[in-house]
Amino acid sequence: MVIGIGLLAWLVLGGDDDEGGQADEPQPVSIEDLQEEAGSRQVPVFWAGPQAGTTYEFTETSDGSVYVRYLPEDAEIGDPSPDYLTVATYPLENGYARVLAAAEEQGAKTEELPNGGLALVDADRPSSVYLAYEGEPYQVEVYDPSPDRALELVTSGAVQPVR
């Protein structure tokens, strides 16, 4: 099972030994801050929209990956717990092809999204839903402790570029 999870991550995220870039310190941000960050990039920054009672945490890695995490008001920025909704945008020239390749693995399930998008859920990691759009230089991961919520956010269209 561990080998299957590693293989899926390898197929979806890159197939190389790079574990991603060095992360900057997580920062609390407002919606306006997110809009400013998103507006300064060539690759869009995705999120799950505004949510009341939430502090938005923004982290960027040296490879250009961006993480928007939704923390309840009582959680601290940088909390290491994986208990929170997180939307990650990975700059990848072949993100869509990687999702297609991972879809061929046993236990993978896909859903077509509007505008040529494809969502991928692996039965071994159902709390993470990957999505990509044909011809776009990125891939998005939506993580939520509730697999149903992660999938619902993606299929409902709630996960969008920050505007």
N, C-alpha and C positions, 0 to 999 in steps of 0.2 A: 504494500500500500504506500509506504514512504517513497519507494521508487516511482510509483505512478504519479504522486503529487509533484515530485521533483521533475519528472518528465513533462508534466503539464505546464509547470512554471517555466521550464526551459523553452518549450515550444511557444508559449504565449508571450513571454517577456523577452526572449532574445536569443537563446541558444548559445550564449557565450559565458565566460567565467566571471564577467563583471557583475557584481552584486548591486549595481546602481551607484550613483555618485555619493560623495560625502554630503550629509545633510546639514543645512544651516540650522540655527536655533529656531524652533517653532515660535511663531509670533501671533499674538491676538490681533485680529483684523476686523474692521467693519465691512459692511457691504461695499461702501465707497472705496475702501482700501483694496478689496478684491477686484473691483471694477478697474481701478488704476493699474494694478498688477497685470490683469488680463489684457488691458489695452496696450501694454508695452511689449507684448510678445508676438512672435510669428505663429506659434502653436497656441490654440485656444486653451483656456483654463476651464475645466469642467467643475460643476458643483451640483448639488441637489436642490438648489433654490433656497430662499430664506425660510428659516424655521424659528418660531417664537421661543424665547427662553433659552437661546443657544448662544454660546460664544464660538466664533469661527476661529480656527487655528490654521495658520498658513505656514507650510514648510516647503522649501525648495532644495533640491540636491544639485550638486555640481554638474550633473549630466542634463539638467533642465527639467527633470521630473518635478511635478508640483502636487502637493497633498493639501486638500482642504478637509479639515476634520471638524466635526460638530460636537462640541462639548457642552454638557449641561452646566448651568451657572455655578454649581458647586465643585466642578472639576478644575484642576489647575492646568495651565498651559504646559505642555510637555509631559503630561501624565503618561506613563508608559503602558497603561492598561489598554488592551485591544477592544474595550467595551463600547466603542463609539463609532458612529457612522463616519466613514472616510471615503472621499472621492479623490482618486489619484489620476493625474494626466501624465502619460509617458510619451515623450517625443520619440516616435519610431517610424521610420520611412515605410516599413512593411507591416504595420500593426494589423491591418485587415488580413493579410496573408497568414500571419501568425495565428489569428483567431480561427481562420479556416483550417489550418493544419491541426490545431488543437481540437477542433470539432470532430476530427476523425478518431480521436482516442476513445477507448471504451469508457462509458459512463458520462461522456460529455453530452450536453443538451444545448441546442441553439434556438434562438428566436430571432426572426427577422424584425428589424426596426424600420420606422419610416426613414426616408431619404437615403436608402441603400445601406443602412446600418445592420450590424449583426451582433447579437449578444450571445455570450457563451457562459454556461454554468457547468462545472464539473461536479459530479456526485460526491467526490472525496473532499471538495472544498466549496460547498454550496453557499457559504457566506460571502464569497467573492464572485461578482459577476463582471466579466470583461466585455467591453464593447468597442467596436471599431467601425469606421465608415470607409467604404471603398474609395481609394484615391487620396485619403487624408493622411498626413504624416504624424499620426499619434494613435495611441490606444488608451482607453480609460478603464480603470478598475473601480468598482463600487463595492466597498466592504461594509457589511453591517452584521452585528452579532446574530441578528435574525435573518436567516437565508430568505425567508418569504419577503421581508421588507426590502432587502437588497434587490431582489428580482423585480418587485413591484415598482420600486423607484426607477429602474431602468426601462421596464416595459410600458410604464405610464407616461413616459416622456419627461418626467421630473428632472432627470439628469441632462443638463444643458450647459453650453458654454456660458460663463459669466458675461453678462452684458451690462 
